[in-house]
Amino acid sequence: MANTAPNQPNGTPEAPLVKPPPPPPDQGNAIDVFASAGNFNNAQRMAQALSQSTLVPDVYRGNVPNTLLALDMASRIGASVLAVMQNLNFIHGRPCWSSAFLIGSVNTCGRFSPLRYRFVGQIGSDDWGCRAYAKEKATEEECLGALITMGLARAEGWLSKSGSKWKTMPEQMLMYRAAAFWTRAYAPEISLGMHTTEELQDISGAVEVELPQALKPGNTSSLEAELMGTKPPVVDAVPVEDPPKDFEA
């Protein structure tokens, strides 16, 4: 005999059990700041309290508007508010993520396997570089990022910036830059389209310029002549008298 669903007392078959949907992911208690007037008022009270904490960076301390923006960022990417405040930096007024935080956000988003890196070329040469890659869990498709090489870093001027980390820790910078390119290509909703701190430092950093050897410290006339393409003024030499000799008896 075929199996039948058990009957209820009134003779109707019992409805199959439906598994409840999983709870929404924890978003670090962040709220959608600009979704409604009520949310905005609640966010202001939260921002007021957070901005008085001694654990938050100086850019947020006593600054409610900046803290409100951090709350909104945390809500959008599903991260802890404190983690966002610790890793959201500002360079020349532009917000940017630390590379380590961006990599951690990709690794914990649940859509991809953790980011990994493939190096190519000979260490120290212009063709030395790496790609970031990960697998999309839903399709098992490998997501391969752009190739970042030292030749690219040199051509873009990243090596010539003042205090550039490309000179002292090139391997780490290759991985950071490869991860940033990968995130903007495959998960831009995590970075919200923003660059990393290291990228903005490479873009806006001061270029190291070697002064001409003919210039001497303190010689402003020579500096002005070098910049204007003119000859420095000739200063007449002042004769120096010989010191008096001791009187001989």
Backbone torsions as a table, in degrees:
resi	resn	phi	psi	omega
1	MET	NA	144.1	-179.3
2	ALA	-74.5	145.0	178.4
3	ASN	-72.1	136.1	178.7
4	THR	-122.6	155.0	179.3
5	ALA	-68.5	142.4	179.2
6	PRO	-60.9	144.3	-178.2
7	ASN	-92.3	145.5	172.3
8	GLN	-78.0	169.8	-178.1
9	PRO	-55.5	-30.4	-178.5
10	ASN	-85.4	3.0	175.4
11	GLY	95.1	-6.9	179.6
12	THR	-85.8	144.2	-179.4
13	PRO	-66.2	148.3	-179.3
14	GLU	-75.7	135.9	179.9
15	ALA	-67.8	140.3	179.4
16	PRO	-64.8	148.4	179.5
17	LEU	-71.5	133.3	178.8
18	VAL	-106.2	125.9	-179.5
19	LYS	-71.7	127.0	-178.8
20	PRO	-65.4	149.6	179.5
21	PRO	-66.1	152.1	179.8
22	PRO	-66.1	152.0	179.7
23	PRO	-66.2	152.7	179.0
24	PRO	-62.4	150.9	-179.6
25	PRO	-63.7	147.2	178.7
26	ASP	-68.1	126.9	-179.4
27	GLN	-110.6	35.0	175.2
28	GLY	62.6	28.6	180.0
29	ASN	60.8	19.1	177.6
30	ALA	-78.8	154.0	178.8
31	ILE	-122.0	157.5	176.5
32	ASP	-76.6	99.5	-168.3
33	VAL	-58.9	-42.9	-171.3
34	PHE	-103.2	17.9	-179.2
35	ALA	-74.4	-32.0	-178.3
36	SER	-158.3	166.7	178.5
37	ALA	-64.4	-36.2	178.8
38	GLY	-64.9	-44.1	177.1
39	ASN	-60.8	-40.3	-178.2
40	PHE	-65.2	-41.3	178.5
41	ASN	-65.1	-42.6	177.0
42	ASN	-63.3	-41.1	-179.8
43	ALA	-63.7	-36.7	178.4
44	GLN	-62.3	-40.3	178.2
45	ARG	-66.6	-40.1	177.0
46	MET	-64.1	-43.5	-179.0
47	ALA	-64.0	-37.7	178.9
48	GLN	-61.0	-43.4	-179.9
49	ALA	-69.4	-44.2	-178.4
50	LEU	-64.8	-37.0	-176.9
51	SER	-69.4	-14.4	178.1
52	GLN	-91.6	-4.5	-177.9
53	SER	-76.0	144.8	176.4
54	THR	-84.7	-2.8	-179.5
55	LEU	-89.7	-12.3	-177.5
56	VAL	-89.6	153.3	178.5
57	PRO	-61.6	161.4	-175.3
58	ASP	-60.6	-30.6	-177.1
59	VAL	-66.0	-17.7	178.8
60	TYR	-105.9	-18.3	-173.0
61	ARG	-68.4	117.5	-178.5
62	GLY	74.3	9.1	-177.2
63	ASN	-118.6	94.0	-177.5
64	VAL	-65.5	-42.9	179.2
65	PRO	-58.5	-43.4	178.1
66	ASN	-64.0	-39.1	179.5
67	THR	-66.6	-35.9	175.8
68	LEU	-60.9	-42.3	178.7
69	LEU	-65.1	-37.1	176.7
70	ALA	-64.2	-39.2	176.2
71	LEU	-61.4	-42.4	179.8
72	ASP	-65.3	-42.1	177.7
73	MET	-60.3	-44.9	-179.2
74	ALA	-61.4	-38.9	179.2
75	SER	-65.2	-39.3	-175.3
76	ARG	-70.6	-37.5	-176.4
77	ILE	-101.4	-1.9	177.4
78	GLY	70.5	41.0	-177.9
79	ALA	-119.2	167.5	176.1
80	SER	-66.4	141.1	179.9
81	VAL	-62.0	-43.8	-179.3
82	LEU	-64.4	-38.0	178.2
83	ALA	-63.8	-39.8	177.9
84	VAL	-64.8	-44.4	-178.6
85	MET	-64.3	-32.5	179.8
86	GLN	-77.8	-20.5	-173.0
87	ASN	-120.9	-0.9	174.9
88	LEU	-95.1	110.3	-176.4
89	ASN	-106.0	165.8	179.0
90	PHE	-129.5	124.1	177.7
91	ILE	-124.4	116.8	-176.3
92	HIS	52.8	39.6	176.8
93	GLY	81.9	-0.9	-178.6
94	ARG	-102.6	127.6	178.5
95	PRO	-73.5	147.2	-179.9
96	CYS	-155.5	153.5	-179.6
97	TRP	-94.1	148.4	167.3
98	SER	-70.7	144.0	-176.3
99	SER	-61.9	-39.7	-179.5
100	ALA	-62.3	-40.2	178.9
101	PHE	-66.0	-40.5	-179.7
102	LEU	-63.7	-42.9	178.1
103	ILE	-63.4	-43.2	178.7
104	GLY	-63.4	-35.6	178.7
105	SER	-65.6	-39.0	177.0
106	VAL	-66.0	-43.3	-175.8
107	ASN	-66.8	-25.4	-177.0
108	THR	-106.9	4.3	-177.4
109	CYS	-73.1	-21.3	177.8
110	GLY	89.5	-9.2	-178.6
111	ARG	-90.1	-26.2	-174.6
112	PHE	-127.9	160.0	168.3
113	SER	-71.9	163.4	-179.8
114	PRO	-58.8	146.1	179.1
115	LEU	-64.5	137.5	175.3
116	ARG	-131.5	170.1	-171.9
117	TYR	-133.6	141.2	176.6
118	ARG	-118.8	120.1	-179.7
119	PHE	-94.4	144.6	177.9
120	VAL	-132.8	161.8	174.9
121	GLY	80.2	177.7	-178.4
122	GLN	-93.0	134.7	-178.5
123	ILE	-58.9	131.2	178.3
124	GLY	92.8	-12.8	-179.6
125	SER	-94.0	168.3	-179.2
126	ASP	-68.2	-23.8	179.9
127	ASP	-89.2	3.2	175.9
128	TRP	-74.8	126.9	-178.1
129	GLY	-167.6	-174.2	-179.8
130	CYS	-152.3	160.1	174.1
131	ARG	-120.0	143.5	169.7
132	ALA	-92.0	144.0	178.8
133	TYR	-148.9	157.3	176.6
134	ALA	-160.0	165.6	177.4
135	LYS	-107.3	135.2	173.6
136	GLU	-76.7	122.5	-172.5
137	LYS	-65.4	-33.2	-176.4
138	ALA	-69.3	-34.1	-174.5
139	THR	-116.8	-8.5	-174.7
140	GLU	62.3	16.4	178.9
141	GLU	-80.8	136.4	177.7
142	GLU	-80.4	130.1	179.0
143	CYS	-104.8	108.1	-174.3
144	LEU	-102.2	125.5	-177.6
145	GLY	-85.6	177.3	-179.0
146	ALA	-69.5	149.7	178.0
147	LEU	-81.8	123.1	177.9
148	ILE	-110.0	120.5	-178.1
149	THR	-120.4	165.6	175.9
150	MET	-66.8	-30.2	175.8
151	GLY	-63.0	-40.3	176.5
152	LEU	-64.3	-43.5	179.0
153	ALA	-61.0	-38.6	179.1
154	ARG	-69.3	-43.1	-178.5
155	ALA	-66.3	-34.1	179.9
156	GLU	-81.2	-6.9	178.9
157	GLY	84.5	12.4	-178.5
158	TRP	-69.1	-28.1	-178.1
159	LEU	-76.9	-20.5	-173.5
160	SER	-94.2	2.7	-179.0
161	LYS	-76.7	148.6	178.8
162	SER	-63.6	127.8	-179.3
163	GLY	71.1	22.9	-176.4
164	SER	-62.9	131.2	176.6
165	LYS	-77.4	-11.1	178.2
166	TRP	-64.1	-23.7	-179.4
167	LYS	-82.4	-31.5	-174.0
168	THR	-101.8	-30.2	179.7
169	MET	-139.1	65.0	-175.2
170	PRO	-63.7	-35.1	-178.2
171	GLU	-63.8	-43.9	179.3
172	GLN	-65.6	-40.9	-179.5
173	MET	-66.9	-35.1	176.5
174	LEU	-61.9	-42.3	-179.9
175	MET	-69.0	-42.5	178.4
176	TYR	-60.1	-45.1	-176.8
177	ARG	-70.6	-37.5	177.7
178	ALA	-63.5	-39.2	178.6
179	ALA	-66.4	-38.9	179.6
180	ALA	-65.1	-43.2	178.4
181	PHE	-64.9	-40.8	-179.6
182	TRP	-61.8	-45.1	-176.8
183	THR	-63.6	-41.6	179.6
184	ARG	-68.6	-24.0	-179.9
185	ALA	-84.5	-38.9	-171.6
186	TYR	-112.6	-21.3	-178.9
187	ALA	-144.5	59.8	-178.4
188	PRO	-64.9	-19.7	179.1
189	GLU	-70.0	-18.3	177.8
190	ILE	-79.8	-43.7	179.8
191	SER	-84.6	-11.0	-177.0
192	LEU	57.4	29.1	178.1
193	GLY	76.1	3.8	-177.0
194	MET	-88.5	153.4	177.3
195	HIS	-82.1	171.4	175.1
196	THR	-89.3	164.2	178.9
197	THR	-58.1	-43.0	-178.0
198	GLU	-65.0	-35.0	179.0
199	GLU	-66.2	-46.3	-179.4
200	LEU	-67.1	-32.6	175.4
201	GLN	-64.8	-37.6	178.4
202	ASP	-71.0	-32.4	-178.5
203	ILE	-76.0	-43.4	-171.9
204	SER	-103.3	-0.7	-178.2
205	GLY	-66.2	154.8	179.7
206	ALA	-75.1	137.4	179.1
207	VAL	-80.7	134.5	177.6
208	GLU	-74.3	122.9	-179.0
209	VAL	-119.3	128.8	177.7
210	GLU	-86.0	125.6	178.2
211	LEU	-74.9	148.5	176.2
212	PRO	-57.9	144.7	-177.1
213	GLN	-66.0	-23.5	-177.5
214	ALA	-70.3	-19.7	-178.4
215	LEU	-78.4	137.5	179.8
216	LYS	-116.2	146.6	178.6
217	PRO	-57.5	133.8	178.2
218	GLY	87.0	-6.4	-178.3
219	ASN	-94.8	83.3	-176.6
220	THR	-70.5	-29.0	179.1
221	SER	-64.7	-42.1	178.2
222	SER	-66.4	-37.7	178.8
223	LEU	-64.8	-45.2	179.9
224	GLU	-63.6	-41.7	179.4
225	ALA	-64.3	-36.9	-179.9
226	GLU	-67.8	-40.2	-178.8
227	LEU	-72.6	-35.5	-177.1
228	MET	-89.2	-8.8	-179.8
229	GLY	75.4	25.2	178.8
230	THR	-116.2	168.2	178.4
231	LYS	-81.7	144.3	178.2
232	PRO	-68.9	150.2	180.0
233	PRO	-64.1	146.7	179.9
234	VAL	-88.9	125.7	-179.4
235	VAL	-105.0	121.9	179.7
236	ASP	-62.3	136.9	179.0
237	ALA	-73.4	136.9	178.4
238	VAL	-92.0	120.0	-178.9
239	PRO	-63.4	140.8	180.0
240	VAL	-107.5	122.2	-179.9
241	GLU	-74.7	145.4	176.6
242	ASP	-67.3	141.8	178.5
243	PRO	-64.7	145.0	-179.4
244	PRO	-61.8	140.3	178.2
245	LYS	-82.2	154.2	177.6
246	ASP	-63.9	139.0	179.6
247	PHE	-70.7	130.3	178.9
248	GLU	-103.4	131.1	179.7
249	ALA	-72.0	NA	NA
